[in-house]
Amino acid sequence: MKSGSNTVQRRGGGWRNTFVLACFVLPVTVVIIRLLYMQFIVGDFLNAQGDARQIRTVQMSAHRGSIVDRHGEPLAVSTPVDSIWVNPGELGPELGRLGELAAALDLDPDRLARRIADNMEREFVYLRRHIAPARAAAVLSLGIPGVRSQREFRRYYPAGEVTGHVLGFTDIDDRGQEGLELAFDHWLAPDIGSKRVVQDGLGRVIVDVEQIRPARDGSTLRTSIDLRLQYLAYRELKRAVAENGAQSGSVVILDPKRGEVQAIVNQPSYNPNDRSQLDVARYRNRAATDMIEPGSSFKPFILAAALESGRYSPDSLVDTSPGILTVNGRVVTEDNSNLGVIDLTTVLARSSNVGAAHIALSLDPLSVWQVLAGFGIGRLTDSKFPGESSGVLNDPQHWREVNQATLSYGYGLSVTALQLARAYSVIAAGGVLRGVSFVALDESPPGQRVISESTADELMKMLQAVVLPGGTARRAAVANYSVAGKTGTAWKLGAGGYQQDRYTAIFAGIVPAGDPRLVVVVVIDDPRSGAYYGGEVAAPVFATIAEGALRQLAIPPDALTEPPVSVIASARADTAVAGSQASDSSAVASARVDP
């Protein structure tokens, strides 16, 4: 019995030993098999999944190129800001902290919750764009999973509304939308880079792995704008529009020898730093987009056609009696005056509609059209400014006598202020047409001769008579400088035809007439304070701007009426005052508007 019992015990003990051993060996075997499976069968997949949770491709930020004036003064710069974004899937159990996050970002908690819920399948959702880096750091310090920041840049315009119309603005992603920002977006736009990095669970970069694409900042754009003249033109135009109760106004200042735009301003204006003001009615550049009928400021180009025909000279006589002319039932008058027999210089100086109509009707329509087209009338200025209008100059095949007559004093065609300035630049440049440039040029570009040098010289002399006593633009005179220019007053065209109680007042001038350096065009639209003639409303604005610009540029007088020492002393005093005023204006205009 004892022997049998021992046998049973040995048999029972062997089974237990085997069971215990199996309990140890089996898990180890399973683990080994699992490790082998993970290493050799699904190893690549698991490695990729691990990398996907740690290695990320992130952007390398770069800033948009700056825009500066011709002297290097900043007009548009990019300032660093941060944008807060979230990976909704990583919020997990922290969804209860959305109220805390909403408060930090000044967002509505309910809207934030809906936004997160609607984008749970996405890995990237913006929460707040373009906030100060310090504020972004405060948001990240909350330690909410999935909430991260991204460095971006926001455009800032130091001169505010003074340069708003010429520069335009960018969108939230820093892409040009209007003005030079749009025209030169290809030049200013940066190349955003990218790299692979290892991140921790909070999205913080631990180490850079590799660079995929290098980042490149945008290039600086050096414009032709002279910020000093821009401030001057802006200030005087704003004052003139307010004093005359006008609807709007524009000023263009060109360098006729290079075709550079040194200033271009409009009223009403807008501040591109304040996105609430980005309405098309405010931000369009009227000087380049709005077409006007130029009125009598167009007469020099008809007289250019007359001089180019060889049939006329400045001394040629035209009989304007009895001060009225009827063409195809249309009556052309001289403001109730009869100038009698006058020469071409007097036609300009006294702005004779009848005289200009007689001259135009005596010329071949095609020849007139060719001269006008040569001045750039009816086509773009080559400035490449976004939205620029080409104006209207109809084909001469469709002209009737009345069209040719009204064309002579600026009706039946349309130009922009920029086109008109370019056309006057042809006269100032001795008969050579050049393209308009918003970019600073190192030298004068080649141009195309469109009228003879002798015709241009004769027109310059005739236009000087307009500013002398007896002319229509006496108020455009600038002390100690010779001025050549022409007034224009035109009825505004409405839905029912010409509105004879609404006007556009214009003056286009060249200074100094002896050696032209500037062409200035002033347009005052719909003045309502009593005066409305170009000689009364626009000419004084020209005189103030021209006088300030000549002194700012240190252009020597060419028609001294007082001792040189007195002139220099006066110029220095006025320049100091102008500099102080510009500084004050800059301080006001550069006030930054934060979103």
C-alpha positions in Angstrom: 0.0 0.0 0.0 2.8 2.4 0.8 4.5 1.7 -2.5 1.3 2.3 -4.5 0.7 5.5 -2.7 4.1 6.8 -3.6 3.5 5.9 -7.2 0.3 7.9 -7.2 2.0 10.9 -5.6 4.8 10.8 -8.1 2.3 10.8 -10.9 0.4 13.7 -9.5 3.5 15.7 -8.7 4.7 15.2 -12.3 1.5 16.7 -13.7 1.7 19.7 -11.4 5.3 20.3 -12.4 4.5 20.2 -16.0 1.6 22.6 -15.5 3.7 25.1 -13.5 6.4 24.9 -16.1 3.9 25.5 -18.9 2.6 28.5 -17.0 6.0 30.0 -17.1 7.1 28.9 -20.6 3.9 29.7 -22.5 3.7 33.4 -21.8 7.4 33.8 -22.5 6.9 31.9 -25.8 3.9 34.2 -26.6 6.0 37.3 -25.9 8.9 36.0 -28.0 6.5 35.2 -30.9 4.9 38.6 -30.5 8.3 40.3 -30.6 9.3 38.4 -33.6 6.0 39.2 -35.3 6.4 42.9 -34.6 10.0 43.0 -35.6 9.9 41.1 -38.8 6.3 41.0 -40.0 4.8 44.4 -39.1 8.0 46.2 -38.1 8.0 48.7 -41.0 4.3 49.5 -40.4 4.8 50.1 -36.7 7.9 52.2 -37.3 5.9 54.4 -39.7 3.1 54.7 -37.2 5.6 55.7 -34.5 7.2 58.3 -36.7 3.8 59.7 -37.6 3.1 60.3 -34.0 6.4 62.0 -33.4 7.9 63.3 -36.7 6.0 66.2 -38.3 6.5 68.4 -41.3 6.3 72.0 -40.3 6.5 75.3 -42.1 9.5 77.6 -41.9 8.1 81.1 -41.9 9.5 83.9 -44.0 8.3 87.5 -44.2 7.0 89.5 -47.2 9.4 92.0 -48.8 9.2 95.6 -47.6 8.1 98.5 -49.7 10.1 101.7 -49.4 10.0 105.1 -51.1 12.7 106.3 -53.5 14.9 107.4 -50.5 14.5 104.1 -48.6 11.8 105.3 -46.2 9.5 102.4 -45.2 6.0 102.4 -46.7 5.0 98.8 -45.9 6.6 96.3 -43.5 5.8 92.9 -42.1 5.6 92.5 -38.3 5.8 89.1 -36.6 2.6 87.7 -35.1 1.3 84.3 -34.0 -1.7 82.3 -35.0 -3.3 79.8 -32.6 -4.5 76.4 -34.0 -5.6 73.1 -32.6 -5.7 69.4 -33.5 -9.2 68.5 -32.3 -8.4 64.9 -32.0 -5.8 65.5 -29.4 -8.1 67.4 -27.0 -9.6 64.2 -25.7 -10.5 64.4 -22.0 -9.6 68.1 -22.0 -12.7 69.2 -23.9 -14.0 70.5 -20.6 -11.3 73.2 -20.7 -12.7 74.8 -23.9 -14.2 77.6 -21.8 -10.8 78.4 -20.4 -9.4 78.4 -23.9 -12.2 80.6 -25.3 -11.6 83.2 -22.5 -7.9 83.3 -23.3 -8.6 83.9 -27.0 -11.6 86.2 -26.5 -13.9 83.8 -28.4 -17.5 82.8 -27.7 -17.4 79.5 -25.8 -20.4 78.0 -27.7 -19.0 78.9 -31.1 -15.6 77.5 -30.2 -17.2 74.2 -29.0 -19.2 73.9 -32.3 -16.1 74.6 -34.3 -14.2 71.9 -32.6 -17.1 69.4 -32.8 -17.5 70.1 -36.6 -13.8 69.4 -37.3 -13.0 66.4 -35.2 -11.7 64.5 -38.3 -9.2 67.3 -39.1 -5.7 67.7 -37.6 -5.4 71.5 -38.1 -8.0 74.1 -37.3 -7.3 77.8 -36.8 -8.7 79.3 -33.7 -7.3 82.9 -33.8 -5.1 84.5 -36.4 -2.5 87.2 -36.0 -2.3 87.9 -32.3 0.7 89.3 -30.4 3.4 86.8 -29.6 3.1 87.5 -25.9 -0.6 86.7 -25.9 0.0 83.5 -27.9 2.6 82.5 -25.3 0.0 83.0 -22.5 -2.5 80.7 -24.4 0.1 78.0 -24.8 1.0 78.2 -21.1 -2.4 76.8 -20.3 -1.0 73.4 -21.4 -4.2 72.3 -23.2 -3.3 69.3 -25.4 -3.5 69.9 -29.2 -3.3 73.7 -28.9 -0.3 75.1 -30.7 0.9 78.3 -32.3 2.3 79.2 -35.7 4.5 82.2 -36.5 3.1 84.4 -39.3 3.5 88.0 -40.4 1.1 90.9 -40.6 1.4 93.9 -43.0 1.8 97.3 -41.4 1.7 100.7 -43.3 3.6 103.4 -41.3 2.0 106.3 -43.3 -1.5 105.0 -43.0 -4.0 106.6 -45.4 -1.4 108.9 -46.9 -0.1 106.1 -49.0 -3.2 103.8 -48.9 -4.3 104.2 -52.5 -0.9 103.6 -54.0 0.2 100.7 -51.8 -3.1 98.8 -51.5 -3.2 96.0 -48.9 -2.7 92.3 -48.4 -5.2 89.6 -47.1 -5.0 87.7 -43.9 -2.4 85.3 -45.5 -0.2 88.3 -46.6 -1.0 88.1 -50.3 -1.4 91.3 -52.3 -5.0 92.3 -53.0 -4.8 95.9 -54.3 -2.3 98.6 -55.5 1.4 97.9 -55.6 1.0 95.0 -53.1 -1.0 93.2 -55.9 1.0 94.5 -58.9 4.3 93.3 -57.4 3.1 90.3 -55.4 5.4 88.1 -57.3 8.4 90.2 -56.2 7.3 90.8 -52.6 5.9 87.3 -51.8 8.2 85.1 -49.7 8.9 81.4 -50.3 7.6 79.5 -47.3 10.0 76.7 -46.3 9.4 73.3 -44.7 11.3 70.9 -42.5 10.8 67.6 -40.6 11.0 67.8 -36.8 10.5 65.5 -33.9 7.8 66.7 -31.5 6.8 65.7 -28.0 3.2 65.0 -26.9 2.5 68.7 -26.5 3.6 69.5 -30.0 6.9 71.1 -29.0 9.8 70.6 -31.3 12.5 68.4 -29.8 15.0 68.2 -32.7 15.1 69.1 -36.4 15.4 66.1 -38.6 15.9 67.5 -42.1 15.2 70.6 -44.2 12.8 69.9 -47.1 12.6 73.3 -48.7 14.5 76.4 -47.5 12.6 79.6 -46.7 13.3 82.8 -48.5 12.1 86.3 -47.5 10.4 88.4 -50.2 12.4 91.1 -52.0 12.3 94.8 -51.1 10.4 97.0 -53.6 11.9 100.5 -54.0 9.2 102.6 -55.4 9.3 105.9 -57.3 7.2 107.6 -54.5 8.8 110.5 -52.6 7.2 110.3 -49.2 7.8 114.0 -48.6 5.8 114.9 -51.8 3.2 112.3 -51.0 2.5 114.0 -47.6 2.5 117.4 -49.2 0.0 116.4 -51.9 -2.2 114.5 -49.4 -2.4 117.4 -47.1 -3.2 120.0 -49.7 -5.8 117.8 -51.5 -7.6 117.0 -48.3 -7.7 120.7 -47.4 -9.0 121.6 -50.9 -11.7 118.9 -51.0 -13.0 120.0 -47.5 -12.9 123.8 -48.3 -14.7 123.4 -51.6 -17.3 120.9 -50.3 -16.2 118.5 -53.1 -17.2 114.9 -53.5 -13.7 113.7 -54.2 -10.3 114.7 -55.6 -7.0 113.4 -57.0 -3.4 114.6 -57.4 -0.7 113.1 -59.5 3.0 114.3 -59.5 5.2 112.9 -62.3 8.8 113.2 -63.2 8.5 113.9 -67.0 12.1 112.9 -67.8 11.7 109.4 -66.3 8.0 108.9 -66.2 8.2 108.1 -62.4 5.2 108.7 -60.2 6.5 110.7 -57.3 3.2 111.2 -55.6 -0.4 110.0 -56.2 -3.2 110.7 -53.7 -7.0 110.7 -53.6 -9.8 111.9 -51.3 -11.6 110.3 -49.6 -8.8 108.0 -48.5 -8.6 105.0 -46.2 -6.2 103.5 -43.7 -5.0 100.0 -44.9 -4.1 99.1 -41.3 -7.8 99.2 -40.4 -9.5 96.3 -42.2 -13.0 97.7 -41.4 -12.2 100.4 -44.0 -11.5 98.0 -46.8 -14.5 98.9 -49.0 -14.0 99.2 -52.8 -15.7 102.7 -52.7 -12.9 103.9 -50.5 -9.8 101.9 -51.5 -9.9 102.3 -55.3 -7.2 104.6 -56.7 -9.4 107.2 -58.4 -6.4 108.8 -60.1 -5.8 105.6 -62.1 -9.3 104.1 -62.3 -11.9 106.9 -62.5 -12.4 108.4 -65.9 -13.2 112.1 -66.4 -13.9 114.4 -69.3 -10.9 116.7 -69.2 -12.6 119.9 -70.4 -10.3 122.7 -71.6 -7.2 121.0 -70.1 -7.4 119.0 -73.3 -6.9 121.9 -75.7 -3.1 121.8 -75.8 -3.3 118.4 -77.5 -5.6 119.7 -80.2 -3.2 122.6 -80.7 -0.3 120.1 -80.9 -2.1 118.5 -83.8 -2.6 121.9 -85.4 1.1 122.7 -85.1 2.2 119.3 -86.3 0.0 119.7 -89.4 2.3 122.6 -90.6 -0.7 124.8 -91.2 -0.5 126.7 -87.9 2.0 128.4 -85.7 1.6 130.1 -82.3 1.0 133.4 -84.1 -1.7 132.0 -86.5 -5.0 133.9 -86.3 -8.4 132.5 -85.7 -11.6 134.5 -86.0 -13.9 133.6 -83.0 -16.5 136.3 -83.8 -19.3 136.5 -82.7 -18.3 134.4 -79.8 -20.6 131.5 -80.8 -20.4 128.6 -83.2 -23.1 126.2 -84.3 -22.0 122.7 -85.5 -24.7 120.2 -86.5 -27.2 122.0 -84.3 -24.8 122.0 -81.3 -23.9 125.5 -80.0 -20.4 126.3 -78.9 -20.1 129.5 -76.8 -17.4 131.6 -75.1 -19.0 132.3 -71.7 -20.9 135.3 -73.2 -17.8 136.9 -74.5 -16.5 137.7 -78.0 -12.8 137.4 -78.3 -12.7 138.4 -82.0 -9.6 137.6 -84.0 -7.0 135.9 -81.8 -3.8 133.9 -82.2 -3.3 130.4 -81.0 -1.5 131.5 -77.8 -4.6 133.5 -76.9 -6.8 130.5 -77.7 -5.0 128.7 -74.9 -4.5 131.7 -72.5 -8.2 132.7 -72.7 -9.4 129.1 -73.1 -11.5 129.9 -76.2 -13.9 127.1 -77.0 -14.9 128.6 -80.3 -11.3 129.1 -81.4 -10.4 125.5 -80.4 -13.4 124.2 -82.3 -12.5 126.2 -85.5 -9.0 124.8 -85.4 -10.1 121.2 -84.8 -12.6 121.3 -87.6 -10.0 122.5 -90.1 -7.8 119.5 -89.5 -8.0 115.9 -90.9 -9.7 113.7 -88.3 -7.3 110.8 -88.8 -4.3 113.2 -88.3 -5.9 114.5 -85.1 -6.5 111.0 -83.8 -3.0 110.0 -84.5 -1.5 112.9 -82.5 -3.9 112.3 -79.6 -3.1 108.5 -79.6 0.6 109.5 -79.6 0.0 111.3 -76.3 -1.3 108.1 -74.8 -4.9 109.1 -74.9 -7.3 106.1 -75.0 -4.7 103.6 -73.8 -3.1 102.4 -70.6 0.0 104.2 -69.3 2.1 101.0 -69.0 2.2 101.5 -65.2 0.7 98.0 -64.7 -1.3 99.4 -61.8 -4.2 97.1 -61.0 -7.5 98.3 -62.2 -6.1 101.1 -64.3 -8.6 102.5 -66.9 -7.6 103.0 -70.4 -9.8 106.0 -71.0 -11.9 106.5 -74.2 -10.9 107.9 -77.5 -13.2 106.8 -80.3 -12.1 105.8 -83.7 -12.0 108.8 -86.1 -14.2 106.8 -88.6 -17.1 107.4 -86.3 -16.5 111.1 -85.7 -19.0 113.6 -87.0 -18.2 117.3 -87.2 -19.8 117.9 -83.8 -17.7 115.2 -82.2 -14.5 116.8 -83.6 -15.6 120.2 -82.4 -16.5 119.1 -78.8 -13.3 117.0 -78.7 -11.3 120.2 -79.0 -12.4 121.4 -75.6 -12.4 118.1 -73.8 -15.9 116.5 -74.3 -16.7 113.2 -75.9 -13.6 111.4 -74.6 -12.4 110.3 -71.2 -9.0 110.2 -69.4 -7.8 109.4 -65.9 -5.7 111.9 -63.9 -2.7 109.6 -64.4 -3.2 109.6 -68.2 -3.6 113.4 -68.3 -0.3 113.7 -66.3 1.4 111.4 -68.7 0.1 113.4 -71.7 1.4 116.7 -70.3 4.7 114.9 -69.6 5.1 114.5 -73.4 5.1 118.2 -73.7 7.5 118.7 -70.8 9.9 116.0 -72.2 10.3 117.7 -75.5 7.8 115.6 -77.4 8.9 112.1 -76.1 6.4 109.6 -74.7 7.6 107.4 -71.9 5.8 104.8 -69.8 4.7 105.5 -66.3 6.6 103.8 -63.6 5.8 103.2 -59.9 9.3 101.8 -59.4 12.4 104.0 -58.9 14.5 104.0 -62.0 18.3 104.4 -62.1 18.2 106.3 -65.4 15.8 107.8 -67.8 14.3 105.1 -70.0 14.1 105.4 -73.8 10.9 106.9 -75.1 9.0 107.3 -78.3 8.9 110.7 -80.1 5.3 111.5 -80.8 5.6 115.2 -81.7 8.5 117.3 -82.8 10.7 119.0 -80.4 9.8 122.4 -81.9 6.1 121.7 -81.4 6.7 120.8 -77.8 8.8 124.0 -77.2 6.1 126.1 -78.8 3.4 124.5 -76.6 5.5 125.1 -73.5 5.7 128.8 -74.3 2.0 129.0 -75.1 1.1 127.3 -71.9 3.1 129.8 -69.9 0.8 132.5 -71.1 -2.1 130.7 -69.4 -0.6 131.5 -66.0 0.3 135.1 -66.8 -2.0 138.1 -66.1 -4.8 137.8 -68.6 -4.8 134.0 -68.6 -7.3 131.7 -66.9 -4.8 130.3 -64.4 -3.2 133.3 -62.7 -3.7 131.6 -59.3 -1.4 128.8 -60.5 1.6 131.0 -60.5 4.6 130.1 -58.2 6.8 132.9 -57.1 10.3 132.9 -58.7 9.4 129.9 -61.0 8.0 129.8 -64.5 4.9 127.7 -64.8 3.2 126.2 -67.9 -0.3 124.8 -67.5 -3.9 124.7 -68.5 -7.2 124.9 -66.6 -10.2 122.7 -67.3 -13.8 122.9 -66.2 -16.2 120.2 -67.4 -19.9 119.4 -66.7 -20.4 116.0 -65.0 -22.2 113.4 -67.0 -25.2 111.9 -65.3 -28.0 109.4 -66.1 -30.0 112.0 -68.1 -27.0 113.7 -69.8 -24.8 116.5 -68.7 -25.6 118.0 -65.3 -25.1 121.8 -65.8 -24.9 122.4 -62.0 -22.2 119.9 -61.3 -18.6 120.2 -62.4 -15.1 118.7 -62.5 -12.4 121.3 -61.9 -8.9 120.5 -63.3 -5.5 122.0 -63.6 -2.5 120.4 -65.2 0.8 122.2 -64.9 4.6 121.9 -65.6 7.3 123.4 -63.4 9.8 124.9 -63.9 8.8 125.7 -67.4 12.4 126.5 -68.4 13.7 123.1 -67.4 10.7 120.8 -66.6 11.1 118.7 -63.5 7.5 118.0 -62.4 4.1 117.6 -63.9 1.3 118.1 -61.5 -2.4 117.3 -62.2 -5.1 118.3 -59.8 -8.7 117.1 -60.1 -11.4 118.4 -57.8 -14.7 116.5 -58.4 -18.0 118.2 -57.9 -17.1 121.3 -55.8 -20.2 122.7 -54.0 -19.0 125.7 -52.1 -19.6 128.3 -54.8 -16.5 128.3 -57.0 -16.2 125.6 -59.6 -13.8 126.7 -62.4 -10.5 125.0 -62.7 -8.7 128.3 -62.4 -10.5 129.0 -59.1 -10.5 125.6 -57.5 -7.7 123.4 -58.9 -5.1 126.0 -59.8 -4.4 127.3 -56.3 -3.9 123.7 -55.1 -1.4 123.2 -57.9 0.5 126.3 -56.9 0.8 125.3 -53.2 1.9 121.7 -54.1 4.3 122.9 -56.8 5.9 125.5 -54.5 6.4 123.0 -51.7 7.7 120.3 -54.0 10.2 122.6 -55.7 11.6 123.6 -52.4 11.7 120.0 -51.0 13.6 118.9 -54.1 15.9 121.9 -54.0 15.2 122.9 -57.6 16.6 126.3 -58.2 14.3 129.2 -59.3 14.3 130.0 -63.0 12.3 133.3 -62.8 13.6 135.3 -59.9 11.5 138.4 -59.1 13.4 139.3 -55.9 17.1 139.1 -54.8 18.5 135.5 -54.7 19.4 135.8 -51.0 15.8 136.6 -50.0 14.6 133.7 -52.1 17.0 131.2 -50.5 16.2 132.4 -47.0 12.5 132.1 -47.7 12.9 128.6 -49.1 14.9 127.4 -46.1 12.2 128.8 -43.7 9.4 127.2 -45.7 11.2 123.9 -45.9 11.7 123.8 -42.2 8.0 124.5 -41.6 7.0 121.9 -44.2 9.2 119.3 -42.6 7.6 120.0 -39.2 4.1 119.7 -40.6 5.0 116.5 -42.4 6.4 115.0 -39.2 3.2 115.9 -37.4 1.1 114.4 -40.2 3.2 111.3 -40.1 2.7 110.9 -36.4 -1.1 111.1 -36.8 -1.3 108.9 -39.9 0.9 106.2 -38.6 -1.4 105.4 -35.7 -1.6 101.6 -35.8 -5.0 99.9 -35.8 -4.9 96.5 -34.2 -7.5 93.8 -35.0 
